Amino acid sequence: VPQDVFAENLFRVTNSDHLPELKEKLKRICEKSGIEKRHFHLTEETVAAHPELLDRELPSLDTRVDMTADAVPKLAQCAAAKAIAEWGRPAADITHLVFSTYSACQAPSADLRLAALLGLRPTVSRTMLSLHGCYGGGRALSLAKELAENNRGARVLVACSEMTLVCFGAPDGGNIVGHALFGDGAGAVVVGAGPFLDGERRPIFEMVSATQTTIPRTEHALGMRVSGGGIDFHLAIQVPTLVGQNVEQCLVDAFRGAIVDDDDHGRWNDLFWAVHPGGRPILDKIDKVLMLEAEKLAASRHVLREYGNLSGATIVFVLDELRRGRSPLPEWGALLAFGPGITIEAMVLRCPR
Ligand SMILES: CC(C)(COP(=O)(O)OP(=O)(O)OC[C@H]1O[C@@H](n2cnc3c(N)ncnc32)[C@H](O)[C@@H]1OP(=O)(O)O)[C@@H](O)C(=O)NCCC(=O)NCCSC(=O)CC(=O)O
């Protein structure tokens, strides 16, 4: 859906045209979002067939769980099948699966369904990450690094699949920013720590070290809550400022002893950057605080423009965009993802030469 027609579409489909001021506000927000289009599983026909999705007072969790139980793992399958094909070994050689989503509300969950869809071995060791929100992709990669490094010969499939239909509803004052930002998508990565197997593709990125930091006393700034009417997002207006105030210390901690001196700000421009594009002002704050050159966050801005905020799956899209870039990347890079907590995942990356 192109972002410039999103507000008109949403208000028409949800019978909300009696709220013209709110519609104008959503239009203003869409214009400033840095997003040009997004992709959604939910169609107008599905919304028309399920009026309970529009009214928060009506119970709709059953409908949403039924729809996502199949669709979320199938979307993950599309991404995972591509990742496995590029990796070069059969799916049966995957030893571990880490699945991240905010759209799973049952057990067994989307990880088991994905394992069946891909034909993974019954002995595959599965981990489900639920409701980690936008840091889910960073957390899943970090966990995959631990699993790969601590289990000789392990090959870990990371799959992140997100669908906004769990939080879709008629627009109101509380959810208007979420309506403007989030989109659907899935990303997948195969992670290993050697020794190399026959036919296996050489790694594109190396995860050198990883840290997770929680910004104290910010648990109310960003969150999700499951209720009978679906999932509600809460995004406080202070989120970009809070991330901007804390991000450099997280990076200094992640890079301590790696390549950056504590007080050496200039070196940030020597890196390549994989930053979760939580919103345009978040990227602007990071640019400003780290004094980054204009093109450093180009991959993040590109993904935001083309897909919107895909929550946990977004960081995989950013890594994909980086590896497709025309010019070679610097040897060292940084990954950043943010989510409820407020939690900041920071990782030191390296492009093997
Ligand atoms: C909404 C925006 C596109 C607006 O852009 P600007 O801030 O540059 O523009 P602006 O200041 O003129 O704001 C335009 C209008 O949006 C309103 N506005 C801005 N942020 C708001 C918020 N968090 N909640 C409610 N309203 C908000 C302003 O009051 C203003 O209203 P009026 O026009 O009436 O005066 C941007 O602020 C944005 O992208 N914010 C989201 C950042 C964020 O929290 N991202 C995290 C996503 S969650 C994530 O990534 C992790 C996770 O979920 O786990």
The ligand as a MOL file (V3000), in Angstrom:
LIG
                    3D

  0  0  0     0  0            999 V3000
M  V30 BEGIN CTAB
M  V30 COUNTS 54 56 0 0 0
M  V30 BEGIN ATOM
M  V30 1 C 5.1720 9.8400 14.0290 0
M  V30 2 C 6.3560 10.4670 13.2990 0
M  V30 3 C 6.3940 9.9340 11.8500 0
M  V30 4 C 6.1580 11.9870 13.2700 0
M  V30 5 O 7.2780 12.6140 12.7040 0
M  V30 6 P 7.9380 13.8850 13.4610 0
M  V30 7 O 8.1470 13.5140 14.8930 0
M  V30 8 O 9.1210 14.3110 12.6940 0
M  V30 9 O 6.8280 14.9910 13.2650 0
M  V30 10 P 6.0290 15.9000 14.3110 0
M  V30 11 O 6.8200 16.1550 15.5350 0
M  V30 12 O 5.5350 17.0680 13.5240 0
M  V30 13 O 4.7890 14.9690 14.6690 0
M  V30 14 C 3.6630 14.8340 13.8030 0
M  V30 15 C 2.4810 14.4870 14.6800 0
M  V30 16 O 2.7030 13.1760 15.2530 0
M  V30 17 C 2.5230 13.2630 16.6710 0
M  V30 18 N 3.3680 12.2330 17.2980 0
M  V30 19 C 4.6900 12.0370 17.1110 0
M  V30 20 N 5.0960 10.9760 17.8340 0
M  V30 21 C 4.0140 10.4940 18.4840 0
M  V30 22 C 3.7810 9.4120 19.3600 0
M  V30 23 N 4.7710 8.5920 19.7180 0
M  V30 24 N 2.5210 9.2150 19.8180 0
M  V30 25 C 1.5080 10.0270 19.4370 0
M  V30 26 N 1.6650 11.0630 18.5770 0
M  V30 27 C 2.8950 11.3030 18.1160 0
M  V30 28 C 2.9370 14.6800 17.0260 0
M  V30 29 O 2.4030 15.0600 18.2520 0
M  V30 30 C 2.3390 15.4590 15.8520 0
M  V30 31 O 0.9490 15.6450 16.0620 0
M  V30 32 P 0.2120 16.9740 15.4970 0
M  V30 33 O 0.4650 16.9700 14.0000 0
M  V30 34 O -1.2060 16.7710 15.8580 0
M  V30 35 O 0.8670 18.1260 16.1860 0
M  V30 36 C 7.6700 10.1740 14.0290 0
M  V30 37 O 7.6840 10.8500 15.2660 0
M  V30 38 C 7.8750 8.6980 14.2630 0
M  V30 39 O 8.2230 7.9350 13.3450 0
M  V30 40 N 7.6960 8.2860 15.5080 0
M  V30 41 C 7.7620 6.8800 15.8940 0
M  V30 42 C 9.0650 6.6160 16.5670 0
M  V30 43 C 8.9290 5.3800 17.3930 0
M  V30 44 O 8.4550 5.3870 18.5360 0
M  V30 45 N 9.3920 4.2790 16.8470 0
M  V30 46 C 9.4430 3.0560 17.5810 0
M  V30 47 C 8.5870 2.1010 16.9040 0
M  V30 48 S 8.5160 0.6950 17.8550 0
M  V30 49 C 9.9060 -0.1490 17.5420 0
M  V30 50 O 10.5750 0.0790 16.5600 0
M  V30 51 C 10.2060 -1.1810 18.5450 0
M  V30 52 C 9.0740 -2.0720 19.0220 0
M  V30 53 O 7.8960 -1.8470 18.7820 0
M  V30 54 O 9.3600 -3.0780 19.6490 0
M  V30 END ATOM
M  V30 BEGIN BOND
M  V30 1 1 1 2
M  V30 2 1 2 3
M  V30 3 1 2 4
M  V30 4 1 2 36
M  V30 5 1 4 5
M  V30 6 1 5 6
M  V30 7 2 6 7
M  V30 8 1 6 8
M  V30 9 1 6 9
M  V30 10 1 9 10
M  V30 11 2 10 11
M  V30 12 1 10 12
M  V30 13 1 10 13
M  V30 14 1 13 14
M  V30 15 1 14 15
M  V30 16 1 15 16
M  V30 17 1 15 30
M  V30 18 1 16 17
M  V30 19 1 17 18
M  V30 20 1 17 28
M  V30 21 1 18 19
M  V30 22 1 18 27
M  V30 23 2 19 20
M  V30 24 1 20 21
M  V30 25 1 21 22
M  V30 26 2 21 27
M  V30 27 1 22 23
M  V30 28 2 22 24
M  V30 29 1 24 25
M  V30 30 2 25 26
M  V30 31 1 26 27
M  V30 32 1 28 29
M  V30 33 1 28 30
M  V30 34 1 30 31
M  V30 35 1 31 32
M  V30 36 2 32 33
M  V30 37 1 32 34
M  V30 38 1 32 35
M  V30 39 1 36 37
M  V30 40 1 36 38
M  V30 41 2 38 39
M  V30 42 1 38 40
M  V30 43 1 40 41
M  V30 44 1 41 42
M  V30 45 1 42 43
M  V30 46 2 43 44
M  V30 47 1 43 45
M  V30 48 1 45 46
M  V30 49 1 46 47
M  V30 50 1 47 48
M  V30 51 1 48 49
M  V30 52 2 49 50
M  V30 53 1 49 51
M  V30 54 1 51 52
M  V30 55 2 52 53
M  V30 56 1 52 54
M  V30 END BOND
M  V30 END CTAB
M  END
